[in-house]
């Protein structure tokens, strides 16, 4: 498999020891996580069956991963602070998965240390009547993160080449011109998504796309848990069982989407999801690794601003002496 590496200079925020978490973790024998096993190499064709849902890297159990995740949550918070202050890049994180793969819990745990003022999470359900009256990208475009913000999409515009492909009858609700609904629609949408993401990246939005790869067996176990535990009954939907019947169709749709839309500017990561604790630590590690490769630093002030700050400081000191 081709090794894909991020390009660009590695310049970290000089005012914060952002890399300290790496050195501490490695010094304790944790080792480094390599992401080649997760990435869909741009320009190559993969088989989803080649990616193990139960893979856990070098971790033997949850306790080993928990310590690293706790450190990474703190490091992610430091990076967010600089990202927000610099107000240059926007950061978009996309999650796609089958039901019960752990999207909600991954977002909850990985983003738990972020300042809510600089983070927005959007969950995309079935489109509303208003959304269906627009093009399929419209509802996501209106929720893209601003510069300095981290935006999280719990499902996204990729539903239009996955769910809608498995259930093509949904196209009838989109009020498309009849001549646009043909065998070429999926290839056309792949191209549109690639152009859309390329545009975002070239205008300062960093995109990370995660597929949480849960096995059918583990999904079934989690569904059963939702039925047997009263506190989880609310999570169950009758539609869950119905969609399991389309499992192979969904796998084929996901695989096609990855093969057509994993690009150098916006690659896909297939994250093992049979162990939620590993899913969380893998996602956090990839996010931090990407942030490390940005030219992040706190804004520097000019002479005039520094003079104003000094004058304000002296005025406050003089006031305090009265």
Buried (B, 14 or more C-beta within 10 A) or exposed (E): EEEBEEEEEEEBBEEBEBBEBBEEBEEEEBEEBEBEBBBBBBEEEBEBEEBEBBBBBEBEEBEBBBEBBBBBBEBBBBBBBBBBBBEBBBBBBBBBBBBBBBBBBBBEBBBEBBEEEBBBBBEBEEBEEEBBEBEBBBBBEEBBBEBBBBBBBBBBBBBBBBBBBBEEEBBEEBEEEEEEEEEEBBEEBBEBBBEBBBEBBEEEBBBBBBBBBBBBEBBBEBBEEBEEEEEEEEBBEEEBEEBBEBEEBBBBBBBBBBBBBBBBBBBBBBBBBBBBBBBBBBBBBBBBBBBBBBEBBEEEEEEEEEEEEEEEEEEEEEEEEE
